[in-house]
Amino acid sequence: MQHLLDSARTYLLSLRISGSRVAMSIYGMITVHAVLVVLSLGNPSALQVLSAIIGTIVFVAVADTYSLIVGRHIDKKSPMHAWEFEEVWSESRHLLYGASTIVFFFGLAALGFISSDVAFTLSYISSGLVLFFYGLYYAIHVGEAWGRAVFVGLLNAGIVYGIIMVKVVLGMVL
């Protein structure tokens, strides 16, 4: 068993994903998941959900990019160079990765391959799993032991499921 855990740790440490990219992907996933939960309170079509999710993530990425540009401009007190714009966008585009599973499942639903209810369920499950593995990834990369890394992964996944609990409460109240 220890050999398997050591192999898994070695594999996770071999992955070269920057902390800021993981952070942006987590940020995007939580943001989109919150929008998804709010949308689930109504009865939108799969195409409406897909449009709202894509719109949300694009506008959040644009807002994030613009706010970083403004912040850097203020700090540097000079205009940004073209390569700096690319650097900022390169980080902000990782917001899109956090929404990829949700876009995939609602794309399938919009095309009629699965129902919207199944797309919601698969999106909730996949969001929790992806956040769990991001938590595991970053805990391993900062040197945490397996028990602590699993705890951090569960804490990350708990964010998604906490949002779902808010939805359940809102659904009972509304």
C-alpha positions in Angstrom: 0.0 0.0 0.0 2.8 2.4 0.9 4.4 1.8 -2.5 1.1 2.8 -4.2 0.9 6.0 -2.1 4.5 6.8 -2.9 3.9 6.3 -6.6 0.8 8.5 -6.5 2.7 11.2 -4.6 5.5 11.0 -7.2 3.0 11.3 -10.0 1.3 14.3 -8.5 4.6 16.0 -7.9 5.6 15.4 -11.5 2.6 17.4 -12.7 3.8 20.9 -13.5 0.8 23.2 -13.0 1.5 26.6 -11.5 -0.2 27.5 -8.3 -1.8 30.6 -9.9 -3.3 28.4 -12.7 -4.7 26.0 -10.1 -6.1 28.9 -8.2 -7.7 30.4 -11.2 -9.3 27.1 -12.2 -10.7 26.7 -8.7 -12.0 30.2 -8.8 -13.7 29.6 -12.1 -15.2 26.3 -11.0 -16.6 27.8 -7.8 -18.0 30.8 -9.6 -19.6 28.8 -12.4 -20.9 26.2 -9.9 -22.6 29.0 -7.9 -24.3 30.3 -11.1 -25.3 26.7 -11.9 -26.9 26.2 -8.5 -28.9 29.5 -8.9 -30.0 28.5 -12.4 -31.2 25.1 -11.0 -33.7 26.9 -8.9 -35.7 27.7 -12.0 -36.5 25.6 -15.0 -34.1 26.7 -17.7 -33.4 24.7 -20.8 -30.1 23.1 -21.3 -29.2 25.7 -23.9 -30.1 28.5 -21.5 -27.9 27.0 -18.8 -25.1 26.5 -21.3 -25.3 30.1 -22.5 -25.4 31.4 -19.0 -22.4 29.4 -17.9 -20.3 30.3 -21.0 -21.4 34.0 -20.6 -20.5 34.0 -16.9 -17.1 32.5 -17.3 -16.2 34.8 -20.3 -17.3 37.9 -18.4 -15.6 36.8 -15.2 -12.4 36.2 -17.2 -12.7 39.6 -18.9 -13.3 41.3 -15.5 -10.4 39.5 -13.9 -8.1 40.4 -16.8 -9.2 44.0 -16.8 -8.9 44.3 -13.0 -5.3 42.8 -13.1 -4.4 45.3 -15.9 -5.7 48.2 -13.8 -3.9 47.0 -10.7 -0.6 46.6 -12.5 -1.0 50.0 -14.2 -1.5 51.6 -10.8 1.4 49.8 -9.2 3.8 50.4 -12.0 2.5 53.9 -12.8 3.2 53.2 -16.5 1.2 51.6 -19.3 1.5 47.8 -19.8 3.5 46.4 -22.6 1.9 43.9 -25.0 3.7 40.9 -23.5 2.2 41.9 -20.1 -1.3 41.8 -21.6 -0.6 38.2 -22.8 0.7 37.3 -19.4 -2.4 38.6 -17.7 -4.7 36.8 -20.1 -2.7 33.6 -19.9 -3.5 33.5 -16.2 -7.1 34.6 -16.5 -8.0 32.1 -19.2 -7.5 29.3 -16.6 -10.9 30.4 -15.3 -12.3 28.7 -18.3 -10.9 25.3 -17.3 -12.9 25.3 -14.1 -16.1 25.4 -16.2 -15.1 22.8 -18.8 -16.9 19.8 -17.3 -20.1 21.8 -16.7 -20.0 23.1 -20.3 -19.4 19.6 -21.5 -22.4 18.1 -19.7 -24.7 20.9 -20.6 -23.5 20.7 -24.2 -24.5 17.1 -24.2 -27.9 18.1 -22.8 -28.4 20.9 -25.3 -27.7 18.3 -28.1 -30.2 16.0 -26.6 -27.9 13.2 -25.5 -28.8 13.5 -21.8 -31.5 15.4 -19.9 -30.9 18.6 -18.1 -31.4 16.9 -14.7 -28.6 14.4 -15.6 -26.4 17.3 -16.7 -27.0 19.1 -13.3 -26.2 15.9 -11.4 -23.1 15.1 -13.4 -21.9 18.7 -13.1 -22.3 18.6 -9.3 -20.4 15.3 -9.1 -17.7 16.3 -11.5 -17.2 19.7 -9.8 -16.8 18.0 -6.4 -14.3 15.5 -7.8 -12.3 18.1 -9.6 -12.1 20.3 -6.6 -11.1 17.3 -4.4 -8.3 16.5 -6.8 -7.1 20.1 -6.9 -7.0 20.1 -3.1 -5.1 16.9 -3.1 -2.7 18.2 -5.7 -1.9 21.4 -3.9 -1.6 19.8 -0.5 0.8 17.2 -1.9 2.8 20.0 -3.6 3.2 21.9 -0.3 4.5 18.8 1.4 1.4 17.7 3.4 1.1 14.0 4.4 -1.6 11.9 2.7 -4.1 12.2 5.5 -3.9 16.0 5.5 -3.9 16.1 1.7 -7.1 14.0 1.6 -8.6 16.4 4.2 -7.8 19.4 2.1 -9.3 17.7 -0.9 -12.5 17.0 1.0 -12.5 20.6 2.2 -12.3 21.8 -1.4 -15.1 19.4 -2.5 -17.1 20.6 0.5 -17.2 24.1 -1.1 -19.3 22.7 -4.0 -21.5 20.6 -1.8 -21.9 23.6 0.6 -23.2 25.6 -2.3 -25.6 22.8 -3.1 -26.9 22.9 0.5 -27.6 26.6 0.1 -29.6 25.7 -3.0 -31.6 23.1 -1.1 -32.3 25.7 1.7 -33.3 28.3 -0.9 -35.4 25.8 -2.7 -37.3 25.1 0.5 -37.8 28.8 1.3 -38.7 30.0 -2.2 
